[in-house]
Amino acid sequence: VWNRVVIELTTHDLGGLSTLDVELARRIERLVPSA
């Protein structure tokens, strides 16, 4: 499917997700309507 974008977040120094990654994901979800 060509109408999709995948965004993967990780903080390499932590080896996983930081609180900033989670906040960014929340902001992105508010901008993009659910399918």
C-alpha positions in Angstrom: 0.0 0.0 0.0 1.5 3.3 -1.0 -0.5 5.7 1.2 1.2 4.7 4.5 4.0 6.1 6.5 5.8 4.2 9.2 7.7 6.1 11.9 9.9 4.1 14.3 11.2 5.9 17.4 14.2 4.9 19.5 16.8 6.5 21.6 20.1 4.7 20.8 21.8 5.9 24.0 19.0 4.2 26.1 18.6 1.2 23.8 14.9 1.8 23.6 12.2 4.5 24.1 12.6 7.6 26.2 9.9 9.8 27.6 10.6 12.2 24.8 10.0 9.4 22.2 6.6 8.7 23.9 5.6 12.3 23.9 6.5 12.7 20.2 4.5 9.6 19.4 1.5 11.1 21.2 1.8 14.3 19.3 2.0 12.5 16.0 -1.1 10.4 16.8 -3.0 13.7 17.5 -2.1 15.0 14.0 -2.9 11.8 12.0 -6.4 10.5 11.8 -6.8 6.8 12.7 -7.5 4.4 9.9 
